[in-house]
Amino acid sequence: MECVKCQTEEDYEKFAIFFLQNRRLFDDVYAILDALGSLFVMIEKTNVLLFYNEHEEVSAVASYTLGVRENNFENQEIIFIDCALLKKEYQNSRFFVKGFLKMIKHMLAEHSEVTEIQFYAYRHHSYIHRLYKKFATIIDEREEMFGTQDVFSVEAHKLLKFLERFD
């Protein structure tokens, strides 16, 4: 698996296509207009990553911000993972851990000042929610378009240590 930060028009096109094709992983009724609005925000305001499988096909995407959007990106020691999508056929523990570890290492190599990682999970996505609770703490909850989101937080070095155990 290879992790690449989007930099070219072609990269962003691959991200947009993947996101639109897999948007229903968030919710079965994720409307195309809502998805296009989300795409605009992510491309404009976040760092976007593509994950390629051994056949050089995009198998997952992620976007993140340095700092938290709700706090006007003030705290540059926090990375907030805004979006992470994995193709259905790759949604297994091994691929998840490998991809998550690769993503965290990539982000920390680019932003060495980061000490905390934050991300969210919808409560109705029970598998991922239970998984995140194994290594992170819920610090906030909010009502969003697809239901209640819990915001998780973990120290960057603790997350790396946890994920490296499985690699």
Protein Blocks (a to p, Z undefined) as FASTA:
>chain_A
ZZdddfbfklmmmmmmmmmmmmmmmpmklcfklmmmmmmmmmmmmccdddddfkopafbd
cdddedjfkloomammbccdfbdcddfklmcfklmmmmmmmmmmmmmmmmmmbcbdcddd
dfklmmlmmmmmmmpccfbdcddfkbccddddddfklmmmmmmmmZZ
